[in-house]
Each structure stands twice: as structure tokens, then as C-alpha cells.
């Protein structure tokens, strides 16, 4: 099968720091290639993913994240370059599913990477007219568009490539974006109540993120609350692997928390609020703990080190591997194209 993958223009594939969607696209590209399929990736020109890349794309544009003109021009170039070159396109942008200049008759699939608030529900509802929709959790489509989604395929990752940590750092860690929804303020409160040091690694590039840090988080920093900045690659997995637990008290209906399976891949349990997809990812009492109140989370954080790290890692391997994600996608592609899924 000839598979076209379109990623956004803002970060390379794979990302050098923050970039959950980009990590997923990278895992899919490598997984499809290993399965014997031809992959053509339309992404930022400075991407290093080891598959064929569509020429003529621009380098990554992190300063233009969310700009419609940046994404739409990228999408137009991607579809023009893929015309006649692929059997199917899997588009991971927001603009692409609505673009009406796509090659006629080309099957297009898109993954809904956002929560389905009314604005996004309107966009994807319109896209569903001629685009096949994939959801990433049951929670994501529990109240809208469930009848328009062709498959629910949780994210996966290259678990085997992640080193297993020992969890002996004596700290909890927070990893995400510097914003209220991700629960960084709540993480500080939980860690302080539990009496456990907290290390915070967070994307902080956009003005609102910088403002939130200076107004809310920085005043709380001290010997027991350390801000590391943005981390990626080996540094990220070392941070996760030596932590007692990933503290992830999200405050929104997050459709899928990739950071949770990254922590599990290192053997580190997750202590989180039961919002969005968290109950679908964390097996309460096995790969982590779920609770709503600060007091309950603090008590569970103190118990997290007692969970078996080998079992936590095994959960990531069994449930969130690239292979499972790839197989599920190929089965859907085969239904849409009639092309055999196996390589």
C-alpha cells in the first residue's frame, strides 16, 4: 500500500521537544515502513523521520503555530505533491480535511487530535462528509460525533526504544504545557501536600504560557519545586524514568494523554485526575492511581513507589505499542482502499 501522511508545518517529524501529534506521526511512518508499505511524508522540511519525504515543503515554523495561512498553504502543497503518488492520505492537520482542492477520488483519513468542543465538533462534522474520521479515545466522542467516527484507535509509541528507569530520583515530575488545563498548579499543590519534590518540564513558548508561568508558577518555585524548561529525547525519558511518578492532574477533558504512556514506557506509574481519556489509559492500582481531590492525590502519590514498575512497563507494551496502533490503522485503510493491509 502507498500511504501518504500529512503532518502540520510547525514542528519537525519527529519533534526535538514538545510535539505529541508529531511523535504519533513519526511512529506511524516508521511502523508502516517496517510493515512493508511505501510511505510518503509531507512535513516540515527539517524533519528527520527515515521515510520518503515530499520535496518542496518549508522548514518548521514554530512561531506561526495556529496560523491558518501557514497550515493551509502547507496542506495545498502536500496534496498537490501527493496526487497520483499514494493510495490513501492520512491527514493530521485541521485544515486538510476541509480543503476542497484534494485530488478527486483519493481516500482521505484524519485523526481528531483535539477535544470536541462545539467549535471543533462543527469542523469535524463538516469534514466527515468526505473524510474518514478516527477518534483517539472513547471519551473524546462520548457526547458528539460517535456515529461519524469509523474507528477509535488509541495512540501508540515505540515502547521498545524507551529505556526502563529505576524510579530512584526521589521526586515526582510534571510534563506538559505551561497552562491551567494541564494542571501544573494542582501538581505543585499535590506534591507539596505529599512532601515530595516536584520537577516541572513544560513547553513555554507562547505569550499566554509565559504569562501563566510568571504570574502563577514562578512564585511557587523553591528547593522542592524546580522548573526545568522544555525537555525532549533522552533527557525527557531520563526525567520520567527516575521519577517516583508522573503527576498529571489534568483539568480538562483531554482526548488522549500521550505523556501518560511515555511515563508508563519507562516503568513510571501515573497519578492523575480521572478526566478525559485518563481512565482509559491508567489501570487504577496497576499502572497508577486516579483521584479527584488534592488530598487523595497526595496520598496516592506517596504510595506510587510501591507499584511494580515491570508491570507498568508491560501495560505500555501490551496496550500502547506502535505495532498495535499500526495494525489498527492498516485494517481501516484496507477497508477504504481494497488494498491488502499486510506488507
ChimeraX attribute file (.defattr): number of C-alpha atoms within 10 A of each C-alpha:
attribute: neighborCount
match mode: 1-to-1
recipient: residues
	/A:1	21
	/A:2	16
	/A:3	22
	/A:4	26
	/A:5	27
	/A:6	25
	/A:7	27
	/A:8	28
	/A:9	27
	/A:10	24
	/A:11	25
	/A:12	25
	/A:13	29
	/A:14	23
	/A:15	21
	/A:16	14
	/A:17	17
	/A:18	20
	/A:19	18
	/A:20	18
	/A:21	21
	/A:22	22
	/A:23	22
	/A:24	21
	/A:25	25
	/A:26	25
	/A:27	24
	/A:28	24
	/A:29	25
	/A:30	18
	/A:31	21
	/A:32	25
	/A:33	18
	/A:34	13
	/A:35	15
	/A:36	13
	/A:37	18
	/A:38	20
	/A:39	24
	/A:40	22
	/A:41	27
	/A:42	28
	/A:43	32
	/A:44	25
	/A:45	18
	/A:46	15
	/A:47	21
	/A:48	14
	/A:49	18
	/A:50	14
	/A:51	16
	/A:52	14
	/A:53	19
	/A:54	19
	/A:55	14
	/A:56	14
	/A:57	19
	/A:58	15
	/A:59	15
	/A:60	20
	/A:61	16
	/A:62	13
	/A:63	11
	/A:64	13
	/A:65	15
	/A:66	13
	/A:67	11
	/A:68	12
	/A:69	11
	/A:70	16
	/A:71	21
	/A:72	19
	/A:73	14
	/A:74	25
	/A:75	28
	/A:76	16
	/A:77	16
	/A:78	25
	/A:79	22
	/A:80	13
	/A:81	17
	/A:82	23
	/A:83	15
	/A:84	11
	/A:85	15
	/A:86	18
	/A:87	21
	/A:88	23
	/A:89	23
	/A:90	25
	/A:91	25
	/A:92	21
	/A:93	21
	/A:94	24
	/A:95	19
	/A:96	28
	/A:97	26
	/A:98	18
	/A:99	13
	/A:100	10
	/A:101	11
	/A:102	19
	/A:103	13
	/A:104	8
	/A:105	9
	/A:106	17
	/A:107	18
	/A:108	22
	/A:109	26
	/A:110	23
	/A:111	22
	/A:112	24
	/A:113	19
	/A:114	16
	/A:115	20
	/A:116	22
	/A:117	12
	/A:118	9
	/A:119	10
	/A:120	14
	/A:121	17
	/A:122	12
	/A:123	15
	/A:124	23
	/A:125	16
	/A:126	13
	/A:127	20
	/A:128	18
	/A:129	12
	/A:130	14
	/A:131	22
	/A:132	22
	/A:133	24
	/A:134	21
	/A:135	26
	/A:136	21
	/A:137	24
	/A:138	18
	/A:139	22
	/A:140	24
	/A:141	20
	/A:142	11
	/A:143	10
	/A:144	15
	/A:145	17
	/A:146	16
	/A:147	7
	/A:148	17
	/A:149	19
	/A:150	14
	/A:151	18
	/A:152	19
	/A:153	18
	/A:154	23
	/A:155	26
	/A:156	23
	/A:157	27
	/A:158	21
	/A:159	22
	/A:160	14
	/A:161	9
	/A:162	20
	/A:163	14
	/A:164	22
	/A:165	22
	/A:166	16
	/A:167	22
	/A:168	11
	/A:169	15
	/A:170	14
	/A:171	21
	/A:172	29
	/A:173	29
	/A:174	25
	/A:175	26
	/A:176	23
	/A:177	19
	/A:178	26
	/A:179	20
	/A:180	16
	/A:181	15
	/A:182	20
	/A:183	22
	/A:184	27
	/A:185	17
	/A:186	20
	/A:187	27
	/A:188	28
	/A:189	18
	/A:190	24
	/A:191	25
	/A:192	15
	/A:193	16
	/A:194	19
	/A:195	14
	/A:196	20
	/A:197	21
	/A:198	29
	/A:199	25
	/A:200	26
	/A:201	22
	/A:202	23
	/A:203	18
	/A:204	19
	/A:205	13
	/A:206	12
	/A:207	9
	/A:208	11
	/A:209	17
	/A:210	15
	/A:211	14
	/A:212	15
	/A:213	21
	/A:214	11
	/A:215	11
	/A:216	14
	/A:217	19
	/A:218	13
	/A:219	9
	/A:220	16
	/A:221	14
	/A:222	11
	/A:223	8
	/A:224	15
	/A:225	21
	/A:226	17
	/A:227	17
	/A:228	11
	/A:229	13
	/A:230	19
	/A:231	19
	/A:232	15
	/A:233	13
	/A:234	11
	/A:235	12
	/A:236	16
	/A:237	20
	/A:238	19
	/A:239	25
	/A:240	33
	/A:241	29
	/A:242	21
	/A:243	29
	/A:244	31
	/A:245	31
	/A:246	30
	/A:247	33
	/A:248	26
	/A:249	29
	/A:250	23
	/A:251	18
	/A:252	15
	/A:253	18
	/A:254	20
	/A:255	23
	/A:256	25
	/A:257	21
	/A:258	20
	/A:259	17
	/A:260	25
	/A:261	29
	/A:262	24
	/A:263	30
	/A:264	32
	/A:265	32
	/A:266	30
	/A:267	32
	/A:268	34
	/A:269	37
	/A:270	34
	/A:271	30
	/A:272	28
	/A:273	22
	/A:274	21
	/A:275	19
	/A:276	22
	/A:277	19
	/A:278	27
	/A:279	15
	/A:280	16
	/A:281	23
	/A:282	24
	/A:283	16
	/A:284	18
	/A:285	15
	/A:286	16
	/A:287	28
	/A:288	28
	/A:289	26
	/A:290	22
	/A:291	18
	/A:292	14
	/A:293	12
	/A:294	19
	/A:295	14
	/A:296	14
	/A:297	27
	/A:298	23
	/A:299	15
	/A:300	21
	/A:301	28
	/A:302	17
	/A:303	17
	/A:304	24
	/A:305	18
	/A:306	10
	/A:307	19
	/A:308	15
	/A:309	25
	/A:310	15
	/A:311	16
	/A:312	24
	/A:313	25
	/A:314	17
	/A:315	21
	/A:316	26
	/A:317	21
	/A:318	11
	/A:319	16
	/A:320	23
	/A:321	21
	/A:322	22
	/A:323	22
	/A:324	18
	/A:325	20
	/A:326	22
	/A:327	18
	/A:328	16
	/A:329	20
	/A:330	21
	/A:331	14
	/A:332	17
	/A:333	24
	/A:334	15
	/A:335	11
	/A:336	15
	/A:337	14
	/A:338	11
	/A:339	15
	/A:340	12
	/A:341	20
	/A:342	13
	/A:343	12
